[in-house]
Amino acid sequence: MLEAIKNRHSVRSFSDKPIEEEKLKEILDAAESAPSAGGLMARTVIAVRKIERKRKLVEASSFQEFIAEAPVVLVFFTQPRESERKYGKIGKRLYCIQDSTISASFAWLEAINQGLGACWIGAFSEAEVKTILKVKQDWRPICIMPIGYEKLCQ
C-alpha cells in the first residue's frame, strides 16, 4: 500500500491500450469498499467508456483533452439527500462529500496497484456533468477520474 501511495501521481497522457475487465473490477470494488458515514454508501460511481460521452466530459471540464484519451473515466457522485435523511444538514453538507472523496481515493490507489495511472479532476461544470450522465438532479459530481495505462514519453 505504501508503494502505491508513493507512486501515485497525476497522469494526463494515456495510451490507447484498454483496461482489462478484471483490473477495472478491482478498482470499482476498492471504491465500493471505502467507509461511509453510518454505512449509508450515499455515493455512486459511473464508468464512462463511450467516446462521445468522454468528449462531452472534456467540454464540461474546461477542455481538459486528456480525459477523452483514457479508456475509462470514472465519475464519482455524492447523494446528499441520503446523508441528510440520517444526519441532517451536516450529512448533506459534509458527510456525503467525505464519503465520495474517500471512495475516489481508494479507486485511485487501486488503479496504481493495478499498474494504471489516473488523475483527479475537480474543475468541471456540475450541471453539465449531471446532464451528460443523466443522473438525478440532487446528486452532485465530486470527481472525474480518467484511468488507463500511462503514455510514456518517447
C-alpha positions, -999 to 999 in steps of 0.1 A, spaced: 0 0 0 28 24 9 43 18 -25 10 27 -43 8 59 -22 44 69 -30 40 61 -67 7 80 -71 9 110 -94 -15 127 -118 -14 111 -152 -25 133 -181 -14 112 -210 -29 78 -217 -20 51 -242 -48 35 -262 -43 1 -245 -76 -10 -230 -80 -17 -193 -85 -54 -185 -120 -60 -171 -106 -77 -140 -85 -47 -132 -115 -24 -136 -135 -47 -114 -108 -45 -87 -108 -7 -89 -146 -5 -86 -145 -30 -57 -119 -8 -39 -142 22 -44 -172 3 -31 -153 -9 -1 -145 26 12 -161 35 45 -190 58 46 -209 77 74 -233 54 90 -226 27 63 -250 46 40 -228 45 10 -245 76 -3 -224 77 -34 -224 63 -69 -196 57 -94 -203 58 -131 -177 43 -155 -177 61 -189 -162 43 -219 -181 58 -249 -160 83 -267 -190 106 -273 -196 109 -236 -159 113 -228 -158 142 -254 -187 159 -236 -169 155 -203 -139 172 -218 -161 201 -227 -177 202 -192 -142 201 -177 -127 233 -193 -114 213 -223 -90 190 -204 -84 169 -236 -66 140 -219 -100 129 -203 -110 115 -237 -77 97 -241 -83 74 -211 -101 42 -219 -123 46 -188 -134 77 -170 -149 72 -135 -172 99 -123 -179 100 -86 -212 113 -74 -225 120 -39 -261 116 -29 -267 144 -4 -303 136 4 -294 101 16 -269 115 41 -293 143 51 -321 118 60 -299 103 87 -276 132 97 -295 163 88 -276 193 74 -241 181 83 -248 149 63 -259 169 33 -231 195 35 -202 174 46 -205 136 53 -217 127 18 -188 146 2 -163 129 25 -178 95 16 -174 102 -21 -139 115 -18 -127 85 2 -142 62 -24 -124 81 -52 -91 79 -32 -95 42 -28 -102 38 -65 -71 58 -74 -48 38 -52 -61 6 -65 -56 18 -101 -19 24 -91 -18 -10 -76 -31 -25 -109 -3 -7 -128 -25 20 -142 -25 58 -140 -52 83 -131 -59 119 -125 -83 136 -101 -102 163 -118 -122 187 -98 -127 215 -123 -159 209 -141 -195 222 -145 -216 202 -121 -248 209 -141 -232 198 -174 -218 166 -159 -252 157 -144 -268 163 -178 -243 143 -197 -246 113 -174 -284 117 -169 -283 114 -131 -308 125 -105 -308 163 -101 -299 161 -64 -268 141 -70 -235 161 -71 -204 152 -91 -174 152 -68 -146 140 -90 -139 130 -126 -111 104 -128 -97 92 -161 -79 59 -158 -56 40 -181 -21 30 -189 2 60 -188 17 70 -222 54 73 -216 75 99 -234 94 86 -264 
